[in-house]
Amino acid sequence: MSTKNLSAEADPSEVTKEQLVRDFKVVVADAEALLKATAGQGGEAMSEARAKVGESLAAAKAKLTDAEAALVARTKAAAKATDEYVHGHPWQAIGIAASIGVVIGMLIGRR
């Protein structure tokens, strides 16, 4: 496996996706709380709106679960690819890790 494949699988935007999943869970929980809080409100229009929002929330939860499962699968695949690369090229991995350490050390030293 080449380093090009590794960098494509270990996408730095994954952190953003994880944060998006967490934020979306909060929004869903808030919407469910709002539905429960308005349960006592009368009127046919209000009950129809609650039903529609409930259906939308159920669909959103299902999509969120699927997205989260896909994210976990991609993360595991990236970790496995990294593990295989390190075991296949130990000296290159040590060199890369040392280089990253030097760069981080220089950045911290500038502060």
N, CA, C and O atoms as a MOPAC input file, in Angstrom:
PM7 MOZYME 1SCF
protein

 N      0.85500 1    -1.17900 1     0.00000 1
 C      0.00000 1     0.00000 1     0.00000 1
 C      0.89500 1     1.23300 1     0.00000 1
 O      1.88100 1     1.27200 1     0.73500 1
 N      0.58300 1     2.21200 1    -0.78400 1
 C      1.40700 1     3.40600 1    -0.87300 1
 C      0.93800 1     4.45800 1     0.12000 1
 O     -0.15900 1     4.37200 1     0.67100 1
 N      1.80200 1     5.46300 1     0.33800 1
 C      1.43500 1     6.53400 1     1.25300 1
 C      0.32700 1     7.38900 1     0.65900 1
 O     -0.43100 1     8.02200 1     1.39400 1
 N      0.22600 1     7.41200 1    -0.65800 1
 C     -0.84500 1     8.17400 1    -1.29200 1
 C     -2.20500 1     7.59700 1    -0.89200 1
 O     -3.13300 1     8.35100 1    -0.59800 1
 N     -2.32700 1     6.27400 1    -0.87900 1
 C     -3.57500 1     5.63800 1    -0.45900 1
 C     -3.86600 1     5.90300 1     1.00800 1
 O     -5.01700 1     6.10000 1     1.39600 1
 N     -2.82300 1     5.90600 1     1.81800 1
 C     -3.01300 1     6.16900 1     3.23800 1
 C     -3.57300 1     7.56400 1     3.47200 1
 O     -4.49800 1     7.73800 1     4.26500 1
 N     -3.02200 1     8.55100 1     2.79300 1
 C     -3.48500 1     9.91700 1     3.01800 1
 C     -4.89800 1    10.11900 1     2.49400 1
 O     -5.63100 1    10.95800 1     3.01700 1
 N     -5.29300 1     9.37300 1     1.48100 1
 C     -6.65700 1     9.49500 1     0.96500 1
 C     -7.65500 1     8.90300 1     1.95600 1
 O     -8.77300 1     9.40000 1     2.08900 1
 N     -7.24500 1     7.82700 1     2.65800 1
 C     -8.15600 1     7.20200 1     3.59900 1
 C     -8.18400 1     7.93600 1     4.92600 1
 O     -9.23700 1     7.98800 1     5.56100 1
 N     -7.09600 1     8.49300 1     5.36200 1
 C     -7.02200 1     9.19900 1     6.63800 1
 C     -7.27500 1    10.68200 1     6.39300 1
 O     -6.39800 1    11.51700 1     6.61500 1
 N     -8.45600 1    10.99100 1     5.94400 1
 C     -8.85600 1    12.34000 1     5.58300 1
 C     -8.99500 1    13.20900 1     6.83100 1
 O     -9.71700 1    12.83600 1     7.75500 1
 N     -8.30900 1    14.37500 1     6.88100 1
 C     -8.42400 1    15.22100 1     8.06200 1
 C     -9.82200 1    15.79400 1     8.26100 1
 O    -10.11800 1    16.29100 1     9.34800 1
 N    -10.68600 1    15.74700 1     7.26200 1
 C    -12.04600 1    16.25700 1     7.42400 1
 C    -12.89800 1    15.30000 1     8.24000 1
 O    -14.04800 1    15.62000 1     8.54200 1
 N    -12.36900 1    14.12600 1     8.61000 1
 C    -13.10700 1    13.18000 1     9.44700 1
 C    -13.46300 1    13.80900 1    10.78300 1
 O    -14.54000 1    13.55100 1    11.32000 1
 N    -12.57900 1    14.62300 1    11.32200 1
 C    -12.86400 1    15.27300 1    12.59900 1
 C    -14.09600 1    16.15000 1    12.43800 1
 O    -14.94800 1    16.19000 1    13.32600 1
 N    -14.19600 1    16.83600 1    11.34400 1
 C    -15.34300 1    17.67800 1    11.07900 1
 C    -16.61200 1    16.83800 1    10.96600 1
 O    -17.66800 1    17.24600 1    11.44900 1
 N    -16.52000 1    15.69400 1    10.34500 1
 C    -17.68400 1    14.81800 1    10.20100 1
 C    -18.12700 1    14.30100 1    11.56500 1
 O    -19.32300 1    14.24000 1    11.85200 1
 N    -17.16500 1    13.92800 1    12.40300 1
 C    -17.51000 1    13.47000 1    13.74900 1
 C    -18.19300 1    14.57800 1    14.54000 1
 O    -19.16600 1    14.33500 1    15.25400 1
 N    -17.68000 1    15.77900 1    14.40900 1
 C    -18.28500 1    16.91300 1    15.10500 1
 C    -19.69000 1    17.17700 1    14.56800 1
 O    -20.59800 1    17.50600 1    15.33200 1
 N    -19.86600 1    17.03500 1    13.27600 1
 C    -21.18400 1    17.22300 1    12.66700 1
 C    -22.17000 1    16.19800 1    13.19500 1
 O    -23.32200 1    16.53100 1    13.47200 1
 N    -21.73000 1    14.95100 1    13.33700 1
 C    -22.60500 1    13.90300 1    13.87000 1
 C    -23.01200 1    14.25300 1    15.29900 1
 O    -24.18300 1    14.13500 1    15.66100 1
 N    -22.04400 1    14.68400 1    16.11400 1
 C    -22.36100 1    15.05100 1    17.50100 1
 C    -23.33700 1    16.22000 1    17.55800 1
 O    -24.29400 1    16.19800 1    18.33100 1
 N    -23.09200 1    17.24300 1    16.73700 1
 C    -23.97400 1    18.41000 1    16.71500 1
 C    -25.37400 1    18.03500 1    16.25500 1
 O    -26.36300 1    18.53900 1    16.78800 1
 N    -25.46100 1    17.15100 1    15.26500 1
 C    -26.75700 1    16.73400 1    14.75400 1
 C    -27.52900 1    15.96800 1    15.81800 1
 O    -28.74700 1    16.10500 1    15.92600 1
 N    -26.82100 1    15.16000 1    16.60400 1
 C    -27.47800 1    14.43500 1    17.70000 1
 C    -28.08000 1    15.41200 1    18.70200 1
 O    -29.17400 1    15.17900 1    19.21600 1
 N    -27.37600 1    16.49700 1    18.98100 1
 C    -27.88400 1    17.50700 1    19.90200 1
 C    -29.14000 1    18.15800 1    19.33800 1
 O    -30.10800 1    18.37600 1    20.06600 1
 N    -29.12900 1    18.46800 1    18.04800 1
 C    -30.29400 1    19.09000 1    17.40800 1
 C    -31.49600 1    18.14000 1    17.46500 1
 O    -32.61400 1    18.56800 1    17.74900 1
 N    -31.26400 1    16.86600 1    17.19700 1
 C    -32.35500 1    15.89500 1    17.24300 1
 C    -32.91600 1    15.79700 1    18.66300 1
 O    -34.13300 1    15.76000 1    18.84800 1
 N    -32.04200 1    15.75600 1    19.65500 1
 C    -32.49900 1    15.68100 1    21.04300 1
 C    -33.29500 1    16.92900 1    21.42300 1
 O    -34.31100 1    16.82600 1    22.11000 1
 N    -32.84900 1    18.09100 1    20.98800 1
 C    -33.57800 1    19.33100 1    21.26700 1
 C    -34.94600 1    19.33100 1    20.58600 1
 O    -35.93500 1    19.77100 1    21.17200 1
 N    -35.00000 1    18.84500 1    19.36700 1
 C    -36.27900 1    18.79200 1    18.64900 1
 C    -37.24000 1    17.82200 1    19.34100 1
 O    -38.43700 1    18.09200 1    19.43300 1
 N    -36.71500 1    16.69200 1    19.82800 1
 C    -37.56900 1    15.75100 1    20.55700 1
 C    -38.09000 1    16.37700 1    21.84300 1
 O    -39.24800 1    16.17900 1    22.20900 1
 N    -37.24200 1    17.12800 1    22.52500 1
 C    -37.67200 1    17.80900 1    23.75100 1
 C    -38.76000 1    18.83400 1    23.43700 1
 O    -39.71600 1    18.98300 1    24.19800 1
 N    -38.61400 1    19.53400 1    22.32600 1
 C    -39.61700 1    20.50700 1    21.91000 1
 C    -40.94300 1    19.81500 1    21.60600 1
 O    -42.00700 1    20.31700 1    21.97000 1
 N    -40.87800 1    18.67600 1    20.94700 1
 C    -42.10600 1    17.92300 1    20.66200 1
 C    -42.80100 1    17.51700 1    21.95300 1
 O    -44.02100 1    17.63200 1    22.06300 1
 N    -42.04000 1    17.04500 1    22.92500 1
 C    -42.62700 1    16.63100 1    24.19600 1
 C    -43.21800 1    17.82700 1    24.93500 1
 O    -44.27000 1    17.71500 1    25.56500 1
 N    -42.54500 1    18.96500 1    24.85600 1
 C    -43.02000 1    20.16400 1    25.55900 1
 C    -44.31700 1    20.68700 1    24.96200 1
 O    -45.13800 1    21.26000 1    25.67800 1
 N    -44.51500 1    20.49800 1    23.66200 1
 C    -45.72300 1    21.00900 1    23.00800 1
 C    -46.80800 1    19.94700 1    22.90200 1
 O    -47.82200 1    20.16500 1    22.24000 1
 N    -46.61000 1    18.81200 1    23.54000 1
 C    -47.58800 1    17.72300 1    23.44600 1
 C    -48.95200 1    18.13200 1    23.99800 1
 O    -49.97500 1    17.62600 1    23.53800 1
 N    -48.98300 1    19.02900 1    24.96700 1
 C    -50.24000 1    19.45500 1    25.56800 1
 C    -50.96000 1    20.52400 1    24.76700 1
 O    -52.10500 1    20.85200 1    25.07900 1
 N    -50.33000 1    21.07100 1    23.75300 1
 C    -50.94900 1    22.11300 1    22.94900 1
 C    -52.05700 1    21.50400 1    22.09800 1
 O    -51.89200 1    20.43000 1    21.52100 1
 N    -53.16600 1    22.19000 1    22.02900 1
 C    -54.31900 1    21.66800 1    21.29700 1
 C    -54.31700 1    22.09700 1    19.85200 1
 O    -53.45000 1    22.84600 1    19.40000 1
 N    -55.29500 1    21.61100 1    19.14900 1
 C    -55.47700 1    22.00000 1    17.75600 1
 C    -54.99400 1    20.93300 1    16.80400 1
 O    -53.97100 1    20.28000 1    17.01200 1
 N    -55.77700 1    20.78400 1    15.74600 1
 C    -55.44700 1    19.78400 1    14.74200 1
 C    -54.17800 1    20.15200 1    13.98400 1
 O    -53.37100 1    19.28000 1    13.66300 1
 N    -53.99800 1    21.43800 1    13.69700 1
 C    -52.80600 1    21.88000 1    12.96700 1
 C    -51.53900 1    21.57600 1    13.77100 1
 O    -50.52100 1    21.16500 1    13.21500 1
 N    -51.61900 1    21.78300 1    15.07600 1
 C    -50.45400 1    21.53500 1    15.92600 1
 C    -50.13100 1    20.04500 1    15.98000 1
 O    -48.96100 1    19.66600 1    15.93200 1
 N    -51.14800 1    19.20000 1    16.07700 1
 C    -50.89500 1    17.75900 1    16.13400 1
 C    -50.35700 1    17.24500 1    14.79500 1
 O    -49.52300 1    16.34000 1    14.77200 1
 N    -50.82300 1    17.81000 1    13.69400 1
 C    -50.29400 1    17.43600 1    12.38200 1
 C    -48.83600 1    17.85500 1    12.25400 1
 O    -48.01200 1    17.11000 1    11.72400 1
 N    -48.52400 1    19.04800 1    12.73900 1
 C    -47.14500 1    19.54100 1    12.68800 1
 C    -46.24500 1    18.65400 1    13.54100 1
 O    -45.13200 1    18.32200 1    13.13200 1
 N    -46.72400 1    18.27000 1    14.72800 1
 C    -45.94400 1    17.38500 1    15.59400 1
 C    -45.70800 1    16.03500 1    14.91500 1
 O    -44.60800 1    15.48700 1    14.98800 1
 N    -46.72300 1    15.50800 1    14.26700 1
 C    -46.58800 1    14.22300 1    13.57800 1
 C    -45.56100 1    14.31700 1    12.45000 1
 O    -44.73500 1    13.42100 1    12.27400 1
 N    -45.62400 1    15.41000 1    11.69000 1
 C    -44.69100 1    15.59600 1    10.58100 1
 C    -43.26800 1    15.73800 1    11.10600 1
 O    -42.34400 1    15.14300 1    10.55100 1
 N    -43.08100 1    16.51400 1    12.16300 1
 C    -41.74800 1    16.68400 1    12.75000 1
 C    -41.25400 1    15.35700 1    13.31100 1
 O    -40.07600 1    15.02500 1    13.18000 1
 N    -42.15000 1    14.60100 1    13.93500 1
 C    -41.77300 1    13.28900 1    14.45800 1
 C    -41.29500 1    12.34900 1    13.36800 1
 O    -40.31500 1    11.62700 1    13.55700 1
 N    -41.97200 1    12.34800 1    12.23500 1
 C    -41.55500 1    11.51800 1    11.10700 1
 C    -40.19900 1    11.97600 1    10.57000 1
 O    -39.33500 1    11.15800 1    10.25300 1
 N    -40.02600 1    13.28900 1    10.47400 1
 C    -38.74800 1    13.82600 1     9.99300 1
 C    -37.61500 1    13.45900 1    10.94300 1
 O    -36.51500 1    13.12200 1    10.50400 1
 N    -37.88400 1    13.52500 1    12.24900 1
 C    -36.86600 1    13.16400 1    13.22800 1
 C    -36.50500 1    11.68700 1    13.13200 1
 O    -35.33500 1    11.32000 1    13.24200 1
 N    -37.50600 1    10.84500 1    12.92700 1
 C    -37.23700 1     9.40500 1    12.79700 1
 C    -36.35400 1     9.14100 1    11.57400 1
 O    -35.41500 1     8.34700 1    11.63900 1
 N    -36.66000 1     9.80500 1    10.46800 1
 C    -35.85100 1     9.64300 1     9.25600 1
 C    -34.43900 1    10.17600 1     9.47500 1
 O    -33.46100 1     9.56500 1     9.04300 1
 N    -34.34200 1    11.32000 1    10.15000 1
 C    -33.02200 1    11.90600 1    10.41900 1
 C    -32.19900 1    10.99900 1    11.33100 1
 O    -30.99300 1    10.85000 1    11.12900 1
 N    -32.83700 1    10.39400 1    12.32900 1
 C    -32.12300 1     9.47600 1    13.21900 1
 C    -31.58900 1     8.27000 1    12.44500 1
 O    -30.46500 1     7.82100 1    12.67400 1
 N    -32.40300 1     7.75600 1    11.53400 1
 C    -31.97100 1     6.60700 1    10.73900 1
 C    -30.76900 1     6.97100 1     9.87700 1
 O    -29.80200 1     6.21400 1     9.79500 1
 N    -30.83400 1     8.13000 1     9.23600 1
 C    -29.71100 1     8.58200 1     8.41000 1
 C    -28.47800 1     8.83600 1     9.26200 1
 O    -27.35900 1     8.54000 1     8.84200 1
 N    -28.67600 1     9.37900 1    10.44800 1
 C    -27.56400 1     9.64500 1    11.35300 1
 C    -26.89600 1     8.34300 1    11.77500 1
 O    -25.67000 1     8.26000 1    11.84000 1
 N    -27.69200 1     7.34600 1    12.05500 1
 C    -27.14200 1     6.04300 1    12.43800 1
 C    -26.33200 1     5.44800 1    11.29300 1
 O    -25.25000 1     4.90300 1    11.51000 1
 N    -26.85700 1     5.55000 1    10.07400 1
 C    -26.13400 1     5.04300 1     8.91100 1
 C    -24.83100 1     5.80700 1     8.69700 1
 O    -23.79300 1     5.20600 1     8.42000 1
 N    -24.88600 1     7.14300 1     8.82500 1
 C    -23.68900 1     7.96700 1     8.63200 1
 C    -22.64000 1     7.65100 1     9.69700 1
 O    -21.44500 1     7.59300 1     9.40800 1
 N    -23.09600 1     7.45000 1    10.91900 1
 C    -22.17400 1     7.14100 1    11.99900 1
 C    -21.51100 1     5.78100 1    11.77000 1
 O    -20.31300 1     5.62500 1    12.00900 1
 N    -22.28400 1     4.80700 1    11.31100 1
 C    -21.73200 1     3.48200 1    11.02600 1
 C    -20.70100 1     3.56000 1     9.89900 1
 O    -19.65400 1     2.91600 1     9.96300 1
 N    -21.00000 1     4.34700 1     8.87700 1
 C    -20.06300 1     4.51000 1     7.76400 1
 C    -18.78600 1     5.19900 1     8.23600 1
 O    -17.68900 1     4.83900 1     7.81000 1
 N    -18.92800 1     6.17800 1     9.10800 1
 C    -17.77100 1     6.89500 1     9.63900 1
 C    -16.89600 1     5.96300 1    10.46500 1
 O    -15.67100 1     6.00200 1    10.35500 1
 N    -17.51100 1     5.13300 1    11.28200 1
 C    -16.75200 1     4.17400 1    12.09300 1
 C    -16.03200 1     3.17800 1    11.18600 1
 O    -14.87300 1     2.84100 1    11.42500 1
 N    -16.72000 1     2.71000 1    10.14700 1
 C    -16.10900 1     1.75000 1     9.21800 1
 C    -14.91200 1     2.37100 1     8.50200 1
 O    -13.87900 1     1.71900 1     8.35000 1
 N    -15.03700 1     3.60700 1     8.06700 1
 C    -13.92700 1     4.28100 1     7.38100 1
 C    -12.76000 1     4.51800 1     8.32900 1
 O    -11.59900 1     4.39100 1     7.94000 1
 N    -13.07300 1     4.86200 1     9.57500 1
 C    -12.01500 1     5.08400 1    10.55500 1
 C    -11.26600 1     3.79200 1    10.83600 1
 O    -10.03800 1     3.78600 1    10.92400 1
 N    -12.01200 1     2.68800 1    10.97800 1
 C    -11.37300 1     1.39100 1    11.20700 1
 C    -10.51700 1     0.99000 1    10.00800 1
 O     -9.42200 1     0.45300 1    10.17800 1
 N    -11.00800 1     1.24600 1     8.80300 1
 C    -10.24800 1     0.91200 1     7.59800 1
 C     -8.95600 1     1.72400 1     7.53300 1
 O     -7.90400 1     1.20000 1     7.16800 1
 N     -9.04100 1     3.00400 1     7.88900 1
 C     -7.84400 1     3.84700 1     7.88600 1
 C     -6.84600 1     3.37200 1     8.93800 1
 O     -5.64200 1     3.35300 1     8.68600 1
 N     -7.33600 1     2.99000 1    10.10700 1
 C     -6.45300 1     2.49500 1    11.16300 1
 C     -5.78600 1     1.18900 1    10.73600 1
 O     -4.60000 1     0.98200 1    10.99400 1
 N     -6.54300 1     0.31800 1    10.08900 1
 C     -5.98700 1    -0.95100 1     9.62200 1
 C     -4.93000 1    -0.70700 1     8.55000 1
 O     -3.87000 1    -1.33200 1     8.56600 1
 N     -5.21600 1     0.19900 1     7.62400 1
 C     -4.25200 1     0.51000 1     6.56200 1
 C     -2.97600 1     1.09600 1     7.15500 1
 O     -1.87500 1     0.76400 1     6.71400 1
 N     -3.12000 1     1.96400 1     8.15000 1
 C     -1.95800 1     2.54600 1     8.80900 1
 C     -1.15100 1     1.46000 1     9.51000 1
 O      0.07600 1     1.43900 1     9.41900 1
 N     -1.83400 1     0.56300 1    10.20500 1
 C     -1.16100 1    -0.53400 1    10.90900 1
 C     -0.39800 1    -1.41200 1     9.92700 1
 O      0.74800 1    -1.78200 1    10.18200 1
 N     -1.02700 1    -1.74400 1     8.81100 1
 C     -0.36400 1    -2.57600 1     7.80700 1
 C      0.84700 1    -1.86300 1     7.21800 1
 O      1.88000 1    -2.49000 1     6.98300 1
 N      0.73100 1    -0.55900 1     6.97600 1
 C      1.84500 1     0.20300 1     6.42100 1
 C      3.00900 1     0.24300 1     7.40000 1
 O      4.16100 1     0.04800 1     7.01300 1
 N      2.70500 1     0.49800 1     8.67200 1
 C      3.76400 1     0.58800 1     9.67500 1
 C      4.46500 1    -0.76000 1     9.82900 1
 O      5.68700 1    -0.81100 1     9.96600 1
 N      3.70400 1    -1.84300 1     9.80600 1
 C      4.32800 1    -3.16100 1     9.91900 1
 C      5.13100 1    -3.51100 1     8.66300 1
 O      6.13300 1    -4.22000 1     8.74600 1
 N      4.70600 1    -3.03000 1     7.53200 1
 C      5.41300 1    -3.29700 1     6.27600 1
 C      6.61600 1    -2.40400 1     6.04500 1
 O      7.56300 1    -2.80200 1     5.36700 1
 N      6.59100 1    -1.20300 1     6.60100 1
 C      7.65800 1    -0.21800 1     6.40000 1
 C      8.01900 1     0.44200 1     7.73600 1
 O      7.76500 1     1.63300 1     7.91500 1
 N      8.59600 1    -0.29700 1     8.66100 1
 C      8.82300 1     0.26000 1     9.99900 1
 C      9.78800 1     1.44800 1    10.01700 1
 O      9.55800 1     2.41700 1    10.74000 1
 N     10.86100 1     1.38300 1     9.23400 1
 C     11.83100 1     2.47900 1     9.27600 1
 C     11.26600 1     3.75300 1     8.65100 1
 O     11.54800 1     4.85300 1     9.12400 1
 N     10.48300 1     3.61200 1     7.60900 1
 C      9.85100 1     4.79000 1     7.01900 1
 C      8.85600 1     5.40700 1     8.00200 1
 O      8.75800 1     6.62900 1     8.11200 1
 N      8.12300 1     4.55400 1     8.71100 1
 C      7.16600 1     5.05300 1     9.69900 1
 C      7.88400 1     5.78600 1    10.82400 1
 O      7.41600 1     6.82300 1    11.29300 1
 N      9.02800 1     5.24400 1    11.25800 1
 C      9.80400 1     5.92000 1    12.31500 1
 C     10.30100 1     7.26900 1    11.80800 1
 O     10.27000 1     8.25800 1    12.54000 1
 N     10.75800 1     7.31100 1    10.56700 1
 C     11.23200 1     8.57500 1     9.98300 1
 C     10.12400 1     9.60900 1     9.87400 1
 O     10.33300 1    10.78500 1    10.17000 1
 N      8.96100 1     9.17400 1     9.45500 1
 C      7.81800 1    10.08900 1     9.34400 1
 C      7.42000 1    10.60000 1    10.71500 1
 O      7.18200 1    11.79500 1    10.89000 1
 N      7.34600 1     9.69200 1    11.70400 1
 C      6.97300 1    10.10300 1    13.06100 1
 C      8.00000 1    11.07500 1    13.63600 1
 O      7.63300 1    12.05300 1    14.28700 1
 N      9.28700 1    10.81000 1    13.39800 1
 C     10.33000 1    11.71400 1    13.89800 1
 C     10.22700 1    13.08200 1    13.23300 1
 O     10.38200 1    14.11000 1    13.89200 1
 N      9.96700 1    13.09300 1    11.93800 1
 C      9.82600 1    14.36900 1    11.21300 1
 C      8.65300 1    15.17500 1    11.75700 1
 O      8.76100 1    16.38300 1    11.96300 1
 N      7.54000 1    14.50000 1    11.98600 1
 C      6.37000 1    15.19000 1    12.53000 1
 C      6.68000 1    15.72300 1    13.92100 1
 O      6.27300 1    16.83200 1    14.26900 1
 N      7.40000 1    14.93800 1    14.71900 1
 C      7.79000 1    15.38400 1    16.05600 1
 C      8.66900 1    16.61400 1    16.01300 1
 O      8.49800 1    17.52500 1    16.82300 1
 N      9.60800 1    16.65800 1    15.08200 1
 C     10.49000 1    17.82500 1    14.94300 1
 C      9.67100 1    19.05500 1    14.56400 1
 O      9.86100 1    20.13100 1    15.13100 1
 N      8.76500 1    18.89500 1    13.60900 1
 C      7.93900 1    20.03500 1    13.17600 1
 C      7.08200 1    20.54500 1    14.33400 1
 O      6.99900 1    21.75000 1    14.56900 1
 N      6.45100 1    19.62600 1    15.05100 1
 C      5.61900 1    20.04500 1    16.20400 1
 C      6.48100 1    20.71300 1    17.26300 1
 O      6.07400 1    21.71100 1    17.85800 1
 N      7.67600 1    20.16700 1    17.50300 1
 C      8.58800 1    20.77700 1    18.46900 1
 C      8.98600 1    22.18500 1    18.08000 1
 O      9.06300 1    23.07500 1    18.92700 1
 N      9.23900 1    22.38500 1    16.78900 1
 C      9.60200 1    23.72600 1    16.30400 1
 C      8.42500 1    24.68200 1    16.46000 1
 O      8.61200 1    25.83700 1    16.84300 1
 N      7.22300 1    24.21300 1    16.16700 1
 C      6.04300 1    25.07100 1    16.30900 1
 C      5.79300 1    25.44500 1    17.76900 1
 O      5.43800 1    26.58400 1    18.07200 1
 N      5.98000 1    24.48900 1    18.66100 1
 C      5.78000 1    24.76900 1    20.08500 1
 C      6.88100 1    25.70700 1    20.58200 1
 O      6.62300 1    26.59000 1    21.40000 1
 N      8.10200 1    25.51800 1    20.09200 1
 C      9.21600 1    26.37100 1    20.49500 1
 C      9.05500 1    27.81700 1    20.06700 1
 O      9.63900 1    28.70100 1    20.69200 1
 N      8.30000 1    28.08300 1    19.04600 1
 C      8.09000 1    29.45600 1    18.56000 1
 C      7.20500 1    30.26300 1    19.50500 1
 O      7.29300 1    31.49000 1    19.54100 1
 N      6.36900 1    29.59200 1    20.25600 1
 C      5.44700 1    30.29600 1    21.14000 1
 C      6.19700 1    30.79700 1    22.28700 1
 O      5.62000 1    31.42900 1    23.17300 1

